Amino acid sequence: MTLYQQSIEVYRQGLTMLSGLLTKAEAHPKGNDLLGAKLADDMHPLAVQIRFLSNQPGEAAERLTGRKFTSRDEDDASFADAKAVLANMQDYLGSIDESELVPAEESLVIDLPNGMEFTMTAEQYVRDWSMPNFYFHLTTAYAILRSEGLDIGKADFLPHMYKYATKMPGS
């Protein structure tokens, strides 16, 4: 599997899934108030989870391609705004050609705001840092929506699997 398949294609799949969840959330009686919901007092609310999630692919693309990316600092005020941001990230990722990615074995240095620094290959970065963070925020967003009563389940988290279905229940 190429670095592109491990990263860009997975980000796009996750963004599509989240956009589908947000479409369902728009119809929830609490509406945009759900953006303030959180799983625990010391965790970030849904709006921040979405912001972190929407920044993650751009930050990774900058490290993997050298393209400049500026992370957003503001949270979305509505699900419509959040879906527009996700669509913009989809377009951005769709514009990246596989040939733009650095070799999987290229060394990357990750500097964190708290002063920590990590040195790893591009492949290790995707596998050990970027994807776990992406899925952490994706799963947390899903869990917040589910805990707030949104009628969603595993099929909403894995909608991409339907393209592989060869048999459906009741058929």
Residue frames as a rotation matrix with the C-alpha (Angstrom) as fourth column:
MET 1
0.588 0.809 0.000 0.00
0.809 -0.588 0.000 0.00
0.000 0.000 -1.000 0.00
THR 2
-0.212 -0.675 0.706 1.39
0.632 -0.646 -0.428 3.40
0.746 0.355 0.564 -0.93
LEU 3
-0.819 -0.148 -0.554 1.75
0.533 -0.554 -0.640 6.35
-0.212 -0.819 0.533 1.43
TYR 4
-0.824 0.566 -0.016 -0.95
-0.497 -0.710 0.500 8.12
0.271 0.420 0.866 -0.60
GLN 5
-0.120 0.800 -0.588 -3.38
-0.038 0.588 0.808 5.23
0.992 0.119 -0.040 -0.06
GLN 6
-0.279 -0.074 -0.958 -2.53
0.867 0.409 -0.284 5.14
0.412 -0.910 -0.050 3.66
SER 7
-0.736 -0.104 -0.669 -3.09
0.480 -0.778 -0.407 8.85
-0.478 -0.620 0.622 4.11
ILE 8
-0.873 0.357 -0.332 -4.90
-0.466 -0.812 0.352 10.97
-0.144 0.462 0.875 1.52
GLU 9
-0.501 0.717 -0.484 -7.44
-0.175 0.463 0.869 8.30
0.847 0.520 -0.107 0.58
VAL 10
-0.392 0.336 -0.856 -8.17
0.843 0.504 -0.188 7.49
0.369 -0.796 -0.481 4.24
TYR 11
-0.848 0.091 -0.522 -8.59
0.202 -0.855 -0.478 11.17
-0.490 -0.511 0.707 5.16
ARG 12
-0.781 0.563 -0.270 -11.04
-0.565 -0.454 0.689 11.63
0.265 0.691 0.673 2.30
GLN 13
-0.379 0.627 -0.680 -13.04
0.296 0.779 0.553 8.58
0.877 0.008 -0.481 3.40
GLY 14
-0.507 0.124 -0.853 -13.21
0.861 0.022 -0.508 9.86
-0.045 -0.992 -0.118 7.00
LEU 15
-0.910 0.164 -0.380 -14.23
-0.137 -0.986 -0.097 13.36
-0.391 -0.037 0.920 5.93
THR 16
-0.607 0.726 -0.322 -17.03
-0.368 0.101 0.924 11.90
0.704 0.680 0.206 3.81
MET 17
-0.313 0.470 -0.825 -18.24
0.710 0.692 0.126 9.86
0.630 -0.547 -0.551 6.78
LEU 18
-0.682 0.018 -0.731 -18.19
0.610 -0.537 -0.582 12.88
-0.403 -0.844 0.355 9.11
SER 19
-0.905 0.380 -0.190 -20.07
-0.424 -0.785 0.452 14.98
0.023 0.490 0.872 6.57
GLY 20
-0.391 0.780 -0.489 -22.78
0.047 0.548 0.835 12.31
0.919 0.304 -0.251 6.51
LEU 21
-0.350 0.220 -0.911 -23.00
0.921 0.257 -0.292 12.38
0.170 -0.941 -0.293 10.31
LEU 22
-0.862 -0.025 -0.507 -23.28
0.198 -0.936 -0.291 16.17
-0.467 -0.351 0.811 10.27
THR 23
-0.732 0.673 -0.109 -26.11
-0.350 -0.235 0.907 15.98
0.585 0.702 0.407 7.74
LYS 24
-0.100 0.690 -0.717 -28.00
0.590 0.622 0.515 13.76
0.801 -0.371 -0.469 10.19
ALA 25
-0.525 -0.181 -0.832 -27.09
0.835 -0.302 -0.461 16.08
-0.168 -0.936 0.309 13.07
GLU 26
-0.977 0.175 0.125 -28.62
-0.122 -0.931 0.343 19.06
0.177 0.320 0.931 11.25
ALA 27
-0.238 0.956 -0.173 -32.02
-0.202 0.126 0.971 17.37
0.950 0.266 0.163 11.54
HIS 28
-0.453 0.018 -0.891 -31.64
0.777 0.498 -0.385 16.64
0.437 -0.867 -0.239 15.28
PRO 29
0.605 0.796 0.011 -33.95
0.672 -0.518 0.528 18.68
0.426 -0.312 -0.849 17.57
LYS 30
0.500 -0.487 -0.716 -30.92
0.535 -0.477 0.697 20.23
-0.681 -0.732 0.022 19.31
GLY 31
0.944 -0.067 0.324 -29.53
0.265 -0.430 -0.863 21.33
0.197 0.900 -0.388 15.94
ASN 32
0.304 -0.887 0.348 -26.41
0.032 -0.356 -0.934 23.47
0.952 0.295 -0.080 16.08
ASP 33
0.564 -0.074 0.823 -26.47
-0.804 -0.277 0.526 23.37
0.189 -0.958 -0.216 19.89
LEU 34
0.974 -0.223 0.043 -24.90
0.214 0.963 0.163 19.92
-0.078 -0.150 0.986 19.50
LEU 35
0.453 -0.853 0.259 -21.68
0.194 -0.190 -0.963 21.70
0.870 0.486 0.079 18.53
GLY 36
0.031 -0.403 0.915 -21.20
-0.809 -0.548 -0.214 22.56
0.588 -0.733 -0.343 22.21
ALA 37
0.908 0.385 0.165 -21.75
-0.409 0.736 0.539 18.99
0.086 -0.557 0.826 23.43
LYS 38
-0.167 -0.978 -0.127 -18.86
-0.838 0.208 -0.505 17.02
0.520 0.022 -0.854 24.93
LEU 39
0.214 0.186 -0.959 -18.30
0.086 0.974 0.208 13.58
0.973 -0.127 0.192 26.39
ALA 40
0.251 -0.219 -0.943 -16.62
0.962 0.169 0.216 14.77
0.112 -0.961 0.253 29.59
ASP 41
0.911 0.183 -0.369 -16.03
0.284 -0.927 0.243 18.12
-0.298 -0.327 -0.897 31.26
ASP 42
0.223 -0.920 -0.324 -12.31
-0.195 -0.367 0.909 18.04
-0.955 -0.140 -0.261 30.53
MET 43
-0.346 -0.286 0.893 -12.75
0.768 0.460 0.445 17.17
-0.539 0.840 0.061 26.83
HIS 44
-0.911 0.009 -0.412 -13.23
-0.226 -0.847 0.481 19.51
-0.345 0.531 0.774 23.90
PRO 45
0.054 0.997 0.052 -16.76
-0.273 0.064 -0.960 19.97
-0.961 0.037 0.276 22.54
LEU 46
0.392 0.233 0.890 -17.92
0.645 0.620 -0.446 18.69
-0.656 0.749 0.093 19.16
ALA 47
0.999 0.010 -0.052 -17.07
-0.029 -0.731 -0.682 21.94
-0.045 0.683 -0.729 17.35
VAL 48
0.312 -0.950 0.031 -13.43
-0.863 -0.269 0.428 21.65
-0.398 -0.161 -0.903 18.43
GLN 49
-0.032 -0.267 0.963 -13.31
0.071 0.961 0.269 17.96
-0.997 0.077 -0.012 17.51
ILE 50
0.743 0.374 0.555 -14.53
0.569 0.085 -0.818 18.90
-0.353 0.923 -0.150 14.02
ARG 51
0.861 -0.474 -0.184 -11.95
-0.508 -0.821 -0.261 21.71
-0.027 0.318 -0.948 13.74
PHE 52
0.004 -0.901 0.435 -9.10
-0.663 0.323 0.675 19.44
-0.748 -0.291 -0.596 14.80
LEU 53
0.100 0.130 0.986 -10.34
0.398 0.903 -0.160 16.75
-0.912 0.409 0.039 12.43
SER 54
0.910 0.301 0.285 -10.65
0.375 -0.305 -0.876 19.14
-0.177 0.904 -0.390 9.51
ASN 55
0.651 -0.744 -0.151 -7.13
-0.743 -0.665 0.075 20.51
-0.156 0.063 -0.986 10.11
GLN 56
0.310 -0.585 0.750 -5.42
-0.251 0.710 0.658 17.13
-0.917 -0.392 0.073 10.48
PRO 57
0.564 -0.118 0.817 -5.34
0.706 0.583 -0.403 16.18
-0.429 0.804 0.412 6.76
GLY 58
0.909 -0.224 0.352 -4.01
0.051 -0.779 -0.625 19.60
0.414 0.586 -0.696 5.76
GLU 59
0.564 -0.731 0.384 -1.30
-0.764 -0.286 0.579 19.49
-0.313 -0.620 -0.720 8.40
ALA 60
0.302 -0.425 0.853 -0.33
0.158 0.905 0.394 16.01
-0.940 0.016 0.341 7.23
ALA 61
0.774 0.026 0.633 -0.37
0.631 0.051 -0.774 17.06
-0.053 0.998 0.023 3.57
GLU 62
0.850 -0.513 0.119 2.00
-0.496 -0.856 -0.147 19.92
0.178 0.066 -0.982 4.39
ARG 63
0.224 -0.795 0.564 4.47
-0.654 0.306 0.692 17.49
-0.722 -0.524 -0.451 5.96
LEU 64
0.172 -0.095 0.980 4.02
0.337 0.941 0.032 14.89
-0.926 0.324 0.194 3.23
THR 65
0.529 0.098 0.843 4.08
0.848 -0.025 -0.529 17.18
-0.030 0.995 -0.096 0.19
GLY 66
-0.620 -0.752 -0.225 5.63
0.750 -0.652 0.111 20.47
-0.230 -0.099 0.968 1.26
ARG 67
-0.178 0.649 0.740 2.47
0.485 -0.596 0.640 22.36
0.856 0.473 -0.208 0.30
LYS 68
-0.960 -0.120 0.254 1.74
-0.127 -0.619 -0.775 25.19
0.250 -0.776 0.579 2.72
PHE 69
-0.053 0.961 -0.273 -1.32
0.532 0.259 0.806 24.79
0.845 -0.102 -0.525 4.92
THR 70
-0.788 -0.096 0.608 -2.71
-0.391 -0.684 -0.615 27.11
0.475 -0.723 0.501 7.56
SER 71
-0.639 0.550 -0.538 -4.75
0.712 0.687 -0.144 25.44
0.290 -0.475 -0.831 10.29
ARG 72
0.035 0.761 0.647 -8.02
0.037 -0.648 0.761 27.04
0.999 -0.003 -0.051 11.27
ASP 73
-0.938 -0.338 -0.082 -8.25
0.117 -0.085 -0.990 28.47
0.328 -0.937 0.119 14.79
GLU 74
-0.575 0.789 0.217 -11.97
-0.810 -0.512 -0.284 29.19
-0.113 -0.339 0.934 14.78
ASP 75
-0.777 0.421 0.468 -14.78
0.274 0.896 -0.351 26.73
-0.567 -0.144 -0.811 15.42
ASP 76
-0.796 0.558 0.235 -17.76
0.201 -0.122 0.972 26.45
0.571 0.821 -0.015 13.12
ALA 77
-0.801 0.554 0.227 -21.00
-0.545 -0.519 -0.659 28.08
-0.247 -0.651 0.717 14.28
SER 78
0.334 0.942 0.002 -23.24
-0.826 0.294 -0.481 25.69
-0.454 0.159 0.877 12.37
PHE 79
0.135 -0.213 0.968 -23.26
0.205 0.962 0.183 22.24
-0.970 0.173 0.173 10.82
ALA 80
0.923 0.202 0.329 -23.60
0.361 -0.148 -0.921 23.89
-0.137 0.968 -0.210 7.42
ASP 81
0.668 -0.743 -0.030 -20.37
-0.742 -0.664 -0.094 25.82
0.050 0.085 -0.995 8.05
ALA 82
0.034 -0.667 0.744 -18.62
-0.564 0.602 0.565 22.64
-0.825 -0.438 -0.356 9.23
LYS 83
0.462 0.194 0.866 -19.74
0.471 0.773 -0.424 20.70
-0.752 0.603 0.266 6.17
ALA 84
0.990 -0.138 0.014 -18.45
-0.069 -0.582 -0.811 23.51
0.120 0.802 -0.585 3.92
VAL 85
0.308 -0.927 0.215 -15.04
-0.914 -0.225 0.338 23.30
-0.265 -0.301 -0.916 5.63
LEU 86
0.029 -0.249 0.968 -15.01
-0.092 0.964 0.251 19.52
-0.995 -0.097 0.005 5.17
ALA 87
0.809 0.316 0.496 -15.92
0.450 0.209 -0.868 19.94
-0.378 0.925 0.026 1.49
ASN 88
0.809 -0.574 -0.127 -13.07
-0.574 -0.723 -0.385 22.44
0.129 0.385 -0.914 1.06
MET 89
-0.017 -0.833 0.554 -10.65
-0.757 0.373 0.537 19.96
-0.653 -0.410 -0.637 2.63
GLN 90
0.379 0.220 0.899 -11.98
0.317 0.882 -0.349 17.26
-0.870 0.417 0.264 0.30
ASP 91
0.996 0.004 0.091 -11.24
0.086 -0.381 -0.921 19.53
0.031 0.925 -0.380 -2.67
TYR 92
0.460 -0.882 0.101 -7.77
-0.883 -0.443 0.153 20.30
-0.090 -0.160 -0.983 -1.32
LEU 93
-0.080 -0.474 0.877 -6.96
-0.388 0.825 0.411 16.62
-0.918 -0.307 -0.250 -0.82
GLY 94
0.636 0.426 0.644 -8.43
0.398 0.534 -0.746 15.80
-0.662 0.730 0.171 -4.24
SER 95
0.933 -0.308 -0.186 -5.94
-0.346 -0.625 -0.700 18.19
0.099 0.717 -0.690 -5.82
ILE 96
0.138 -0.922 0.362 -2.94
-0.817 0.100 0.567 16.28
-0.559 -0.375 -0.740 -4.44
ASP 97
0.609 -0.055 -0.791 -1.31
-0.588 0.638 -0.497 13.90
0.533 0.768 0.356 -6.85
GLU 98
0.978 -0.204 -0.039 0.31
0.188 0.787 0.588 10.76
-0.089 -0.583 0.808 -5.51
SER 99
0.357 -0.900 0.248 3.64
0.742 0.112 -0.661 11.84
0.567 0.420 0.708 -7.03
GLU 100
0.322 -0.193 0.927 3.75
-0.292 -0.951 -0.097 14.88
0.901 -0.240 -0.363 -4.71
LEU 101
0.969 0.104 0.225 4.22
-0.243 0.227 0.943 12.81
0.047 -0.968 0.246 -1.56
VAL 102
0.073 -0.984 0.161 7.68
-0.997 -0.077 -0.017 12.41
0.029 -0.159 -0.987 -0.12
PRO 103
-0.233 -0.209 -0.950 9.16
-0.288 0.948 -0.138 8.91
0.929 0.242 -0.281 -0.11
ALA 104
0.738 0.632 -0.235 7.79
-0.022 0.371 0.929 6.77
0.674 -0.680 0.287 2.74
GLU 105
0.434 -0.652 -0.622 11.27
0.875 0.469 0.120 6.43
0.213 -0.596 0.774 4.25
GLU 106
-0.153 -0.474 0.867 12.00
0.247 -0.868 -0.431 10.19
0.957 0.148 0.250 4.28
SER 107
-0.505 -0.135 -0.853 12.69
0.857 0.038 -0.514 11.55
0.102 -0.990 0.097 7.76
LEU 108
0.152 0.610 0.777 10.25
0.216 -0.788 0.577 14.08
0.964 0.081 -0.252 9.24
VAL 109
-0.869 -0.339 -0.359 10.57
0.435 -0.181 -0.882 16.14
0.234 -0.923 0.305 12.41
ILE 110
0.172 0.973 0.155 7.37
0.521 -0.223 0.824 16.87
0.836 -0.061 -0.546 14.29
ASP 111
-0.912 -0.404 0.077 7.50
0.183 -0.567 -0.803 19.84
0.368 -0.718 0.591 16.68
LEU 112
0.049 0.949 -0.311 4.65
0.866 0.115 0.487 20.11
0.498 -0.293 -0.816 19.16
PRO 113
0.361 0.168 0.917 3.56
-0.050 -0.979 0.199 23.38
0.931 -0.118 -0.345 20.79
ASN 114
0.991 0.061 0.118 4.55
-0.120 0.039 0.992 22.01
0.056 -0.997 0.046 24.22
GLY 115
0.336 -0.942 0.011 8.20
-0.915 -0.324 0.239 21.75
-0.221 -0.090 -0.971 23.14
MET 116
0.212 -0.238 0.948 8.27
-0.034 0.968 0.250 18.02
-0.977 -0.086 0.197 22.38
GLU 117
0.078 -0.250 -0.965 9.90
-0.981 -0.192 -0.030 16.89
-0.178 0.949 -0.260 19.16
PHE 118
0.429 0.087 0.899 9.61
-0.033 0.996 -0.081 13.59
-0.903 0.005 0.430 17.32
THR 119
-0.256 -0.510 -0.821 11.72
-0.924 -0.120 0.362 12.34
-0.283 0.852 -0.441 14.43
MET 120
-0.042 0.328 0.944 10.29
0.044 0.944 -0.327 9.55
-0.998 0.028 -0.054 12.30
THR 121
-0.923 -0.199 0.330 9.87
0.314 0.108 0.943 8.48
-0.223 0.974 -0.037 8.70
ALA 122
-0.675 0.714 -0.187 6.93
-0.719 -0.579 0.384 9.72
0.166 0.394 0.904 6.64
GLU 123
-0.207 0.596 -0.776 5.36
-0.104 0.775 0.624 6.27
0.973 0.210 -0.098 6.86
GLN 124
-0.580 -0.043 -0.814 5.80
0.758 0.338 -0.558 6.18
0.299 -0.940 -0.163 10.66
TYR 125
-0.963 0.238 -0.129 4.31
-0.180 -0.918 -0.354 9.66
-0.202 -0.317 0.926 10.88
VAL 126
-0.386 0.864 -0.324 1.19
-0.703 -0.048 0.710 8.58
0.598 0.501 0.625 8.99
ARG 127
-0.076 0.334 -0.940 0.84
0.187 0.930 0.315 5.28
0.979 -0.152 -0.133 10.86
ASP 128
-0.312 -0.210 -0.926 1.82
0.874 0.319 -0.367 6.34
0.373 -0.924 0.084 14.38
TRP 129
-0.826 -0.032 -0.562 0.82
0.339 -0.825 -0.452 10.00
-0.449 -0.564 0.693 14.62
SER 130
-0.853 0.445 -0.274 -1.46
-0.522 -0.719 0.458 11.35
0.006 0.534 0.846 11.94
MET 131
-0.394 0.741 -0.543 -3.93
-0.142 0.535 0.833 8.47
0.908 0.406 -0.106 11.53
PRO 132
-0.447 0.266 -0.854 -4.34
0.841 0.450 -0.300 7.79
0.304 -0.853 -0.425 15.27
ASN 133
-0.834 0.137 -0.535 -5.04
0.163 -0.864 -0.476 11.51
-0.527 -0.484 0.698 15.86
PHE 134
-0.759 0.574 -0.308 -7.43
-0.562 -0.338 0.755 11.67
0.329 0.746 0.579 12.91
TYR 135
-0.287 0.668 -0.686 -9.39
0.194 0.742 0.642 8.64
0.938 0.051 -0.343 14.12
PHE 136
-0.719 0.039 -0.694 -9.35
0.693 -0.045 -0.720 9.86
-0.060 -0.998 0.005 17.73
HIS 137
-0.817 0.395 -0.421 -11.19
-0.287 -0.911 -0.296 13.03
-0.500 -0.121 0.857 16.74
LEU 138
-0.581 0.618 -0.529 -13.42
-0.554 0.175 0.814 11.21
0.596 0.766 0.241 14.25
THR 139
-0.417 0.391 -0.820 -14.44
0.539 0.833 0.123 8.63
0.732 -0.391 -0.558 16.85
THR 140
-0.788 0.104 -0.606 -14.92
0.515 -0.429 -0.743 11.29
-0.337 -0.897 0.284 19.50
ALA 141
-0.781 0.545 -0.303 -17.18
-0.619 -0.738 0.269 13.32
-0.077 0.398 0.914 17.18
TYR 142
-0.392 0.630 -0.670 -19.20
-0.177 0.663 0.728 10.16
0.903 0.404 -0.148 16.46
ALA 143
-0.525 0.136 -0.840 -19.41
0.747 0.546 -0.379 9.34
0.407 -0.827 -0.388 20.19
ILE 144
-0.914 0.226 -0.336 -20.56
0.003 -0.826 -0.564 12.86
-0.405 -0.516 0.755 21.09
LEU 145
-0.573 0.732 -0.368 -23.33
-0.759 -0.304 0.576 12.74
0.310 0.609 0.730 18.50
ARG 146
-0.321 0.426 -0.846 -24.37
0.140 0.905 0.402 9.25
0.937 0.011 -0.350 19.58
SER 147
-0.708 -0.002 -0.707 -24.39
0.701 0.120 -0.703 10.25
0.086 -0.993 -0.083 23.27
GLU 148
-0.856 0.405 -0.321 -26.62
-0.303 -0.897 -0.323 13.21
-0.418 -0.179 0.890 22.41
GLY 149
-0.103 0.906 0.410 -29.24
-0.045 0.408 -0.912 10.90
-0.994 -0.112 -0.001 20.94
LEU 150
-0.089 0.043 -0.995 -28.44
-0.968 -0.238 0.076 11.04
-0.234 0.970 0.063 17.24
ASP 151
0.672 0.429 0.604 -29.78
-0.285 0.902 -0.323 7.87
-0.683 0.045 0.729 15.62
ILE 152
0.365 -0.658 -0.658 -26.49
-0.855 0.043 -0.517 6.58
0.369 0.751 -0.547 14.21
GLY 153
0.827 -0.125 0.548 -24.69
-0.188 0.857 0.479 3.26
-0.529 -0.499 0.686 14.32
LYS 154
-0.042 -0.936 0.349 -21.72
0.135 0.341 0.930 1.38
-0.990 0.087 0.112 12.97
ALA 155
0.167 0.162 0.973 -23.07
0.953 0.225 -0.201 1.57
-0.252 0.961 -0.117 9.41
ASP 156
0.974 0.183 0.131 -22.84
0.207 -0.956 -0.207 5.37
0.088 0.229 -0.970 9.67
PHE 157
0.517 -0.854 -0.047 -19.20
-0.439 -0.312 0.843 5.10
-0.734 -0.415 -0.537 10.77
LEU 158
-0.513 -0.721 0.465 -18.30
-0.012 0.548 0.836 2.67
-0.858 0.424 -0.291 7.98
PRO 159
0.504 0.831 -0.237 -20.44
-0.282 -0.101 -0.954 3.76
-0.816 0.547 0.184 5.01
HIS 160
-0.008 -0.610 -0.793 -17.55
-0.988 -0.118 0.101 3.13
-0.155 0.784 -0.601 2.63
MET 161
-0.713 -0.306 0.630 -17.95
-0.333 0.939 0.080 -0.61
-0.617 -0.153 -0.772 3.24
TYR 162
0.293 0.934 0.206 -21.16
-0.167 0.262 -0.950 -0.76
-0.941 0.244 0.233 1.22
LYS 163
0.352 -0.209 -0.912 -19.14
-0.930 -0.191 -0.315 -0.62
-0.109 0.959 -0.262 -2.00
TYR 164
-0.718 -0.668 -0.194 -17.83
-0.675 0.737 -0.036 -4.08
0.167 0.105 -0.980 -1.10
ALA 165
-0.250 0.691 0.679 -21.19
-0.576 0.458 -0.678 -5.60
-0.779 -0.560 0.283 -0.14
THR 166
-0.877 -0.018 -0.480 -22.03
-0.411 0.545 0.731 -8.73
0.248 0.838 -0.485 -2.08
LYS 167
-0.286 0.843 -0.456 -25.06
0.593 0.529 0.607 -9.61
0.753 -0.097 -0.651 0.02
MET 168
-0.680 0.179 0.711 -27.34
-0.529 -0.791 -0.307 -7.51
0.508 -0.585 0.632 2.23
PRO 169
-0.882 0.407 0.237 -29.63
0.013 0.524 -0.852 -8.67
-0.471 -0.748 -0.467 5.04
GLY 170
0.016 1.000 -0.002 -32.99
-0.161 0.001 -0.987 -9.84
-0.987 0.017 0.161 3.73
SER 171
0.191 0.037 -0.981 -31.72
-0.957 -0.215 -0.195 -10.42
-0.218 0.976 -0.006 0.20
